[in-house]
Amino acid sequence: MTGTGAFPETRALADVSSRRGGDRISLRVIILERMEENYGMFVWPCSIILAEYVWQQRSRFSGKNVVELGAGTSLPGLVAAKIGADVVLTDDFHKHEVLENIRRICNLNKLDCKIVGLTWGEWDASLFELQPHIILGADVLYDSTDFDDLFATVAFLLQNSRECVFITTYHNRSGHHLIEFLMVKWGLKCLKLLDGFSFIPAYKASSLQGNIQLVEIAIEEK
Ligand SMILES: C[S@@+](CC[C@H](N)C(=O)[O-])C[C@H]1O[C@@H](n2cnc3c(N)ncnc32)[C@H](O)[C@@H]1O
């Protein structure tokens, strides 16, 4: 533990691993966290579940352009980078502390990801340069006042890069299925919907709580 003040900084190690034949293959990501009011400074359960999904689907990610929205401590994007994706990590343009933390985490992990301040619903030049094959977002659907801005950005990126898919994990805290309404509103369709606990290893599931879903979303072709 390092850092000064009310919110000490901690280093967390996040591992993903699988068995291939008789061998275990794995990778480790180092994360810097600070448990403070700023939601982007610590790892949320949705991020652990999305990172596990990226790892399990790693053949899809190798060599692909990946953009993570609302990346915070960026665990899913960092796993994607470690398995060979070309990754752009983004968070709110105004959250300098979060963006600086992402920079430090990339350095610690010796990863050369591009880091971009990208606020949902804002049309900066940097947004027009992004042509992802895959967009990631862990726990980016938590404040309903931001949903339309988030989906405006996601719909733009999906339109800008055909064949692109948005993979998001969200914590259904209200019990309402707002995401279905948003997909219809923004001309999107659901390709896959999974219970987040259906594919993670038991030792990870035991430390996580909540109703977490993973959904893959694409443009609804007319
Ligand atoms: C609940 S945190 C999730 C962080 C990380 N993805 C995770 O799961 O650990 C939500 C993230 O969205 C970012 N965020 C919130 N509002 C945003 C906005 N309007 N534009 C871009 N990012 C935003 C926050 O800074 C924060 O990093």
The ligand as a Gaussian input file, in Angstrom:
#p B3LYP/6-31G(d) Opt

LIG

0 1
 C      -18.732000       2.274000     -12.243000
 S      -17.260000       2.884000     -12.956000
 C      -16.666000       1.442000     -13.827000
 C      -15.190000       1.515000     -14.051000
 C      -14.600000       0.252000     -14.711000
 N      -15.126000       0.063000     -16.036000
 C      -14.861000      -0.958000     -13.869000
 O      -15.834000      -1.693000     -14.133000
 O      -14.082000      -1.199000     -12.926000
 C      -17.857000       3.882000     -14.319000
 C      -16.757000       4.485000     -15.185000
 O      -17.365000       5.286000     -16.195000
 C      -16.711000       6.539000     -16.272000
 N      -17.692000       7.547000     -16.707000
 C      -18.741000       8.006000     -16.003000
 N      -19.432000       8.920000     -16.694000
 C      -18.798000       9.035000     -17.889000
 C      -19.021000       9.820000     -19.055000
 N      -20.071000      10.660000     -19.123000
 N      -18.179000       9.686000     -20.102000
 C      -17.137000       8.810000     -20.033000
 N      -16.860000       8.044000     -18.952000
 C      -17.682000       8.150000     -17.892000
 C      -16.217000       6.788000     -14.861000
 O      -15.152000       7.719000     -14.815000
 C      -15.816000       5.404000     -14.419000
 O      -14.499000       5.101000     -14.775000

